[in-house]
Amino acid sequence: MHWRSGMNNSVTLVCIRGLLREARHWGVFATLLQRRFPGAQIITPDIPGNGRLNHLISPDSIAGMTEALRAQVASRRNLTLIAISMGGMIAIDWMTRYPDEVKSAVLINTSVRRLSPFYHRLRFSAGFRILKMLFHSPAQREADILALTSSQFANDTAQLAAWQSWQRQTPVSLKNAVRQCRAAIRFTLHTQPQQPVLIVASKADRLVDYRCSARLAQALHAEYIQHETAGHDLPLDQPEWLVEVIFRWMI
């Protein structure tokens, strides 16, 4: 991509989180992104049922989530979507149904039905761990999620305390968790997006096999970049690296 002229003054970056996560889970990544793009507007909307909108019912389709996020973005022109996991599915849907609104997208550790087998979209070992989470307390579930999605912070007590605090403040209901899971499981690629796409994957992802991202990159004819040691939550594990990758791709 070549956006050198006035790039920082014209870009709106919309950062989309995934299943059961909220805007605060972007952590230091959002701060570093703003520093690298000082003139850009950075928006971190929440999926209904999560974060600031945890009192609402989650849509049970990716299309419904797209509409909810679009409503949180005032000026829907020349957007670059930066999306992780289920957020990547929302980004794909947004790009294809509203092509005039989205200029480009960065998809991180995401997957699409029919392009990858179910046991890659959710690793077998991760599936068993997630089933066990259902019987754990909310605080323990946050510890389980951190251990499953992060390579760098799996045993970080300060990071875990922050996640547990956010969970107490804005808990995600079981009903909304089920609706979000249903939406992610059913999503598939119907239309090929025409915008530039960068796909970034973590080879050490313990939740989703990195080959899901590689296959998606092939299907979309997109540029593909891989980190060797980060976990599923790449913005948490390697925020500086990820920001630099995005910046270099956009210029």
C-alpha positions in Angstrom: 0.0 0.0 0.0 1.2 3.6 -0.6 -0.5 6.2 1.5 2.5 8.4 2.3 0.8 11.7 1.4 -1.2 13.0 4.3 -1.7 9.4 5.6 -1.8 10.2 9.3 -4.4 13.0 8.8 -6.9 11.0 6.7 -6.9 7.5 8.3 -9.6 6.2 10.6 -8.5 2.9 12.2 -11.3 0.8 13.7 -10.0 -1.9 16.0 -12.4 -4.8 16.4 -12.0 -7.4 19.2 -13.3 -10.9 19.2 -15.3 -13.4 21.2 -16.1 -12.3 24.8 -13.5 -9.5 24.6 -13.9 -5.7 24.8 -12.1 -2.5 23.9 -9.9 -2.5 27.0 -8.4 -5.8 25.9 -6.5 -4.0 23.2 -4.3 -2.7 26.1 -1.0 -1.0 25.2 -1.5 -1.9 21.5 -4.0 0.9 21.0 -1.7 3.5 22.7 1.3 2.4 20.5 -0.9 2.5 17.4 -1.9 6.1 18.1 1.7 7.1 18.6 2.7 5.5 15.2 -0.3 7.2 13.5 -0.5 10.5 15.5 -3.0 12.2 13.2 -5.3 9.2 12.8 -8.6 8.7 14.5 -8.6 5.4 16.4 -12.0 3.9 17.3 -12.4 0.8 19.5 -16.1 -0.2 19.4 -17.6 -3.0 21.5 -19.8 -5.8 20.3 -23.2 -5.7 22.1 -23.0 -7.9 25.1 -19.3 -7.1 25.8 -17.6 -4.2 27.5 -19.5 -0.9 27.6 -22.4 -2.7 25.9 -22.6 -5.8 28.2 -26.1 -4.9 29.1 -27.3 -5.5 25.6 -28.1 -8.8 23.8 -25.4 -10.0 21.4 -26.4 -10.5 17.8 -26.3 -14.2 16.9 -24.9 -13.4 13.4 -21.7 -11.8 12.2 -23.8 -9.5 10.0 -25.7 -8.3 13.1 -22.5 -7.5 14.8 -21.3 -5.6 11.8 -24.4 -3.4 11.9 -23.9 -2.8 15.6 -20.3 -1.7 15.1 -21.1 0.5 12.1 -23.5 2.4 14.4 -20.6 3.2 16.7 -18.5 4.8 13.9 -19.7 8.3 13.1 -17.9 8.8 9.8 -17.9 5.6 7.7 -15.5 6.5 4.9 -11.9 5.5 4.2 -11.9 3.1 7.2 -9.1 0.7 7.9 -10.3 -2.2 10.0 -7.8 -3.9 12.4 -9.5 -7.0 13.7 -8.6 -10.1 15.6 -10.2 -13.6 15.8 -14.0 -13.2 15.5 -13.4 -9.6 14.8 -11.8 -10.6 11.6 -15.0 -12.2 10.5 -16.9 -8.9 11.2 -14.2 -7.1 9.2 -14.7 -9.4 6.2 -18.5 -9.0 6.4 -18.1 -5.2 6.6 -15.7 -5.0 3.7 -17.9 -7.1 1.4 -21.3 -5.7 2.2 -20.2 -2.0 2.5 -17.2 -1.8 0.2 -17.5 2.0 -0.1 -16.8 2.4 3.6 -13.7 0.3 4.0 -10.4 1.1 2.4 -8.4 -1.8 3.8 -8.2 -4.3 6.6 -5.7 -6.1 8.8 -7.0 -9.5 9.9 -5.3 -11.2 12.9 -5.6 -14.9 13.8 -9.0 -15.4 12.2 -10.7 -18.2 10.4 -13.6 -18.9 8.0 -15.8 -21.9 7.8 -15.3 -24.1 4.7 -11.8 -22.8 4.1 -10.4 -24.6 7.1 -11.5 -27.8 9.0 -13.3 -27.4 12.3 -10.3 -28.9 14.2 -8.1 -26.1 12.9 -10.6 -23.3 13.6 -10.6 -24.6 17.2 -7.7 -26.9 18.1 -8.8 -30.1 19.9 -6.8 -29.4 23.0 -8.3 -25.9 23.2 -11.8 -27.3 22.9 -11.3 -29.5 25.9 -9.9 -26.6 27.9 -12.9 -24.5 26.9 -15.3 -27.2 28.1 -13.6 -27.2 31.4 -14.0 -23.5 31.7 -17.8 -23.8 31.8 -17.4 -25.3 35.3 -15.0 -22.6 36.6 -15.7 -19.4 38.4 -15.6 -16.2 36.3 -12.2 -15.2 37.8 -10.8 -18.6 37.0 -12.2 -18.5 33.5 -10.2 -15.3 32.9 -7.1 -17.1 34.0 -7.9 -19.9 31.6 -8.5 -17.6 28.7 -5.2 -15.7 29.4 -3.3 -19.0 29.6 -4.9 -20.2 26.3 -4.5 -17.0 24.3 -1.1 -15.6 25.5 2.4 -16.9 25.3 4.0 -14.0 27.0 1.5 -13.2 29.8 0.1 -16.6 30.7 1.5 -16.4 34.2 1.5 -12.6 34.6 -0.4 -11.7 37.8 -0.9 -8.0 37.0 -2.3 -8.8 33.5 -4.7 -11.4 35.0 -5.8 -9.0 37.8 -6.7 -6.4 35.1 -8.7 -8.9 33.1 -10.5 -10.2 36.2 -11.3 -6.6 37.2 -12.8 -5.9 33.8 -14.8 -9.1 34.0 -16.3 -8.0 37.3 -17.2 -4.6 36.0 -18.7 -5.7 32.7 -19.4 -9.5 32.8 -20.5 -11.3 29.6 -23.6 -13.4 30.2 -23.7 -17.0 29.3 -26.6 -16.3 26.9 -24.5 -13.7 25.1 -21.4 -16.0 25.0 -23.5 -18.7 23.3 -24.9 -16.2 20.8 -21.4 -15.0 19.9 -20.1 -18.5 19.5 -23.0 -19.4 17.3 -22.3 -16.4 15.1 -18.6 -17.3 14.7 -19.2 -21.0 14.0 -21.7 -20.2 11.2 -19.8 -17.4 9.4 -18.5 -18.2 6.0 -17.0 -16.3 3.0 -19.7 -15.5 0.4 -18.1 -12.6 -1.5 -14.5 -11.8 -2.2 -13.4 -8.5 -0.8 -11.8 -6.2 -3.3 -9.9 -4.0 -0.8 -6.2 -4.5 0.2 -6.0 -7.0 3.0 -3.1 -7.9 5.3 -3.4 -11.2 7.2 -1.2 -11.7 10.3 -0.9 -15.0 12.2 0.8 -16.4 15.2 2.4 -19.8 14.6 2.3 -20.6 18.3 -1.4 -19.9 18.5 -2.9 -22.5 20.9 -6.5 -21.6 20.1 -6.7 -21.4 16.3 -4.3 -23.1 14.0 -2.2 -20.6 12.1 -2.9 -22.5 8.9 -6.5 -21.0 9.0 -4.9 -17.6 8.4 -2.6 -18.9 5.7 -5.5 -20.5 3.8 -7.5 -17.3 4.2 -4.7 -15.3 2.7 -4.6 -17.6 -0.3 -8.3 -17.3 -0.8 -8.2 -13.5 -0.6 -4.9 -13.1 -2.5 -3.8 -11.2 0.5 -0.3 -10.4 1.9 0.5 -12.8 4.8 2.9 -12.2 7.7 3.6 -14.7 10.5 5.0 -14.3 14.1 6.8 -17.4 15.3 6.3 -17.3 19.1 3.2 -15.1 19.9 -0.1 -16.6 21.1 -3.6 -16.1 19.8 -3.7 -12.6 21.4 -1.0 -11.2 19.2 -1.7 -7.5 20.1 -1.1 -8.5 23.8 2.0 -10.6 23.2 3.8 -8.5 20.6 2.1 -5.0 20.4 5.2 -3.2 19.2 5.9 -5.7 16.4 2.3 -5.7 15.3 2.1 -1.9 15.1 5.3 -1.8 13.1 4.0 -4.5 10.7 0.8 -2.5 10.1 2.6 0.8 9.7 5.0 -0.6 7.1 2.2 -2.3 5.2 0.1 0.9 5.1 2.9 3.1 3.8 
